[in-house]
């Protein structure tokens, strides 16, 4: 079992920045990749960014160049630095984890899929005002 707890959401004006954190606990050694997703009211949950155990990253086109995913292994924490925020970034942001063998490669496409992830956090609200 892996537990995930997000923090860092809030209200920010367009053009501003926020940094989300996701603290993992439990069987963290089994984590292959961590990802961030978001869900706006009335919309499906969508991929934002992912980072593998090897530190390779992948981003949705909508956030590329504005958001950065990183991690602190010592603290079992993943971060999402969000800059140049837009009103359309408003959503509940979820942290998620994929567990499994590091010898089994998962493609960028796989890591962009909700169904690929085994554990989810409770979400944190990000609201960007215009």
C-alpha positions, 0 to 999 in steps of 0.5 A: 500500500502507498498513501499520498497526501497533496498540499499547496493548492490555493487561490492565485491571480493569472500569471502567478505561481503555486507549488504543489507537494505530494508526500508518499508513505508506505511501500514507497520503494515499490513506486515506479512513477509519480504523476499529477492529474487535474479535474475541472468541474464537469470535465474528465480527469486529465494528465498534467505531468509524470516523473519516473524513478529514473527522473525522466519526465513527461508533460502534457502539451498544455503545461509544457514550459510552464509547469515543472515536476520534480522530487525529493527522494529523501523525503518521498515527496514529489512537487509540481511547480506551476508558473504563468498560471491561467484561469483554465488551469483551475481544477482539483489537482491529484497526485498518483503513483504507479507501482511495479518493477523498474525493469518494466518500462512504461511509455509516456503514453502509458503514464498519461493514462488514469488507468495506469496509476494504482494509488491516488491522493485526495486532491487539492484545489487550485483556483486561478482568477482572471 
